[in-house]
């Protein structure tokens, strides 16, 4: 069960359990649409993908310290390629 999707789709949910389901603040079970939960796409997913693929910042800093403009330019190009690969939702 996608807990993040349930919390996003059902703001009254205060707890989610794979067995018991989603509950509101009064402990009442919330009926959820499993198809809607399965179809939900995290609007921040692109951020997580970008973070995983960005080059290490030390590459940029190393280029700055050495005055190596080619290294700095490569770092920027690599970052822009990741942004293009995973555009904002």
Rosetta silent file (secondary structure, phi, psi, omega in degrees, C-alpha in Angstrom):
SEQUENCE: XXXXXXXXXXXXXXXXXXXXXXXXXXXXXXXXXXXXXXXXXXXXXXXXXXXXXXXXXXXXXXXXXXXXXXXXXXXXXXXXXXXXXXXXX
SCORE:     score description
SCORE:     0.000 S_00000001
   1 L     0.000  132.545 -178.526    0.000    0.000    0.000 S_00000001
   2 L   -85.263   95.034 -176.234    1.412    3.400   -0.991 S_00000001
   3 H   -62.003  -40.904 -179.023    1.192    5.354    2.269 S_00000001
   4 H   -60.187  -42.130  179.088    2.502    8.566    0.698 S_00000001
   5 H   -65.361  -40.562 -179.686   -0.261    8.467   -1.923 S_00000001
   6 H   -63.397  -46.268  178.559   -2.933    7.834    0.696 S_00000001
   7 H   -62.704  -35.847  179.385   -1.806   10.800    2.795 S_00000001
   8 H   -70.962  -40.758 -176.494   -1.747   12.985   -0.328 S_00000001
   9 H   -83.096  -25.348 -176.606   -5.172   11.880   -1.580 S_00000001
  10 L  -126.161   83.729 -175.717   -6.894   11.674    1.805 S_00000001
  11 L   -59.186  -21.786  179.647   -5.879   14.672    3.947 S_00000001
  12 L   -79.397   -9.027  179.345   -8.003   13.453    6.867 S_00000001
  13 L   -71.551  128.270  176.513   -5.847   10.324    7.199 S_00000001
  14 L  -111.945  -15.257  174.911   -3.629   10.430   10.274 S_00000001
  15 E  -150.364  148.923  178.225   -2.425    6.838   10.145 S_00000001
  16 E  -135.982  131.188  178.845   -2.081    4.146    7.524 S_00000001
  17 E  -129.779  137.009 -178.109   -1.503    0.472    8.188 S_00000001
  18 L   -61.048  -27.327 -179.850   -1.102   -2.157    5.497 S_00000001
  19 L   -94.823  -48.785 -175.236   -3.530   -4.441    7.333 S_00000001
  20 L   -79.904  -25.499 -178.200   -5.954   -2.070    9.072 S_00000001
  21 E    97.044 -159.107 -178.709   -6.080    0.549    6.320 S_00000001
  22 E   -96.940  140.410 -178.877   -6.274    4.328    6.704 S_00000001
  23 E  -125.704  147.372  175.231   -7.698    5.944    9.816 S_00000001
  24 L   -89.713 -176.004 -175.980   -8.839    9.485   10.589 S_00000001
  25 L   -64.950  -19.285  179.065   -8.108   11.384   13.822 S_00000001
  26 L   -94.370    4.196 -179.935  -11.096    9.716   15.525 S_00000001
  27 L    82.810    7.856  177.882   -9.893    6.226   14.671 S_00000001
  28 L   -81.919  140.913  179.123  -12.540    5.744   11.997 S_00000001
  29 E   -71.057  136.123  177.051  -11.559    3.786    8.922 S_00000001
  30 E   -99.884  127.427  176.549  -11.342    5.821    5.729 S_00000001
  31 L   -76.475  123.818 -178.162  -12.552    4.097    2.597 S_00000001
  32 L  -114.510  149.285  177.371   -9.848    4.469   -0.019 S_00000001
  33 L   -92.269  104.175 -176.491   -9.930    3.998   -3.769 S_00000001
  34 H   -62.977  -29.760  177.317   -7.058    1.613   -4.462 S_00000001
  35 H   -67.437  -40.567  177.911   -7.099    2.457   -8.169 S_00000001
  36 H   -66.202  -39.648  178.274   -6.602    6.153   -7.369 S_00000001
  37 H   -63.857  -43.886 -179.787   -3.813    5.269   -4.952 S_00000001
  38 H   -65.859  -32.129 -177.650   -2.117    3.091   -7.571 S_00000001
  39 H   -83.715  -13.921 -176.234   -2.440    5.827  -10.209 S_00000001
  40 L   -64.200  135.218  177.840   -1.063    8.597   -7.970 S_00000001
  41 L  -116.299  126.695  179.872    2.258   10.051   -9.091 S_00000001
  42 L   -63.330  118.561 -178.726    4.462   11.801   -6.553 S_00000001
  43 L   -67.100  -11.856  178.619    4.804   15.403   -7.789 S_00000001
  44 L  -103.620    8.406 -176.369    8.287   15.516   -6.255 S_00000001
  45 H   -58.684  -36.423 -179.108    9.577   12.324   -7.876 S_00000001
  46 H   -60.915  -33.157 -179.509   11.710   14.297  -10.328 S_00000001
  47 H   -64.620  -43.820 -178.683   13.619   15.805   -7.384 S_00000001
  48 H   -66.326  -39.049  179.162   14.608   12.411   -6.006 S_00000001
  49 H   -66.755  -41.600  178.458   15.715   11.204   -9.431 S_00000001
  50 H   -61.811  -47.717 -177.793   17.774   14.341  -10.002 S_00000001
  51 H   -55.633  -40.783 -177.746   19.486   14.076   -6.620 S_00000001
  52 H   -67.735  -25.093 -174.051   20.528   10.510   -7.384 S_00000001
  53 H  -110.117  -10.746  177.810   22.111   11.475  -10.719 S_00000001
  54 L   -60.185  143.842  175.847   23.658   14.894  -10.155 S_00000001
  55 L   -68.576  157.690  179.855   27.458   14.816  -10.288 S_00000001
  56 L   -63.378  138.079 -179.573   29.227   15.361   -6.965 S_00000001
  57 H   -62.136  -23.626  178.788   29.552   19.034   -6.060 S_00000001
  58 H   -62.072  -27.176  176.077   33.209   18.401   -5.277 S_00000001
  59 H   -62.450  -42.949  178.819   33.797   18.164   -9.039 S_00000001
  60 H   -65.821  -50.138 -177.741   32.625   21.765   -9.402 S_00000001
  61 H   -61.949  -37.928  177.666   34.567   23.018   -6.389 S_00000001
  62 H   -61.524  -42.005  177.901   37.717   21.253   -7.549 S_00000001
  63 H   -64.063  -38.692  178.461   37.421   23.023  -10.895 S_00000001
  64 H   -64.868  -47.590 -178.296   36.960   26.389   -9.172 S_00000001
  65 H   -61.741  -41.427 -179.034   39.976   25.877   -6.915 S_00000001
  66 H   -80.878  -10.274 -175.573   42.158   24.786   -9.830 S_00000001
  67 L    69.110   29.062 -177.221   40.796   27.508  -12.104 S_00000001
  68 L   -94.305   93.253 -177.188   39.852   24.792  -14.606 S_00000001
  69 H   -63.225  -33.249  178.783   37.040   26.338  -16.649 S_00000001
  70 H   -63.490  -40.295  178.368   36.621   23.166  -18.731 S_00000001
  71 H   -66.839  -40.783  178.019   35.925   21.157  -15.560 S_00000001
  72 H   -63.399  -46.202  179.977   33.453   23.791  -14.349 S_00000001
  73 H   -62.327  -38.143  178.247   31.704   23.836  -17.717 S_00000001
  74 H   -64.610  -42.915  178.780   31.488   20.021  -17.743 S_00000001
  75 H   -59.322  -46.992 -179.857   29.921   20.029  -14.283 S_00000001
  76 H   -62.598  -43.766  179.135   27.320   22.586  -15.383 S_00000001
  77 H   -62.238  -40.888  178.886   26.600   20.645  -18.583 S_00000001
  78 H   -63.784  -41.002  177.909   26.200   17.414  -16.613 S_00000001
  79 H   -64.030  -43.479  179.833   23.746   19.118  -14.223 S_00000001
  80 H   -64.463  -33.952  177.587   21.742   20.559  -17.114 S_00000001
  81 H   -65.674  -39.109  177.923   21.583   17.104  -18.728 S_00000001
  82 H   -66.390  -42.552  178.384   20.095   15.669  -15.525 S_00000001
  83 H   -60.900  -39.601  179.211   17.554   18.510  -15.384 S_00000001
  84 H   -68.207  -36.447 -179.036   16.580   17.804  -19.000 S_00000001
  85 H   -68.146  -37.116 -178.479   16.271   14.067  -18.300 S_00000001
  86 L  -124.001   78.167 -179.014   13.973   14.670  -15.312 S_00000001
  87 L   -68.088  159.151  177.045   11.936   17.844  -15.969 S_00000001
  88 L   -61.214  139.622 -176.790    9.729   19.348  -13.299 S_00000001
  89 L   -54.914    0.000    0.000    6.397   17.587  -13.136 S_00000001
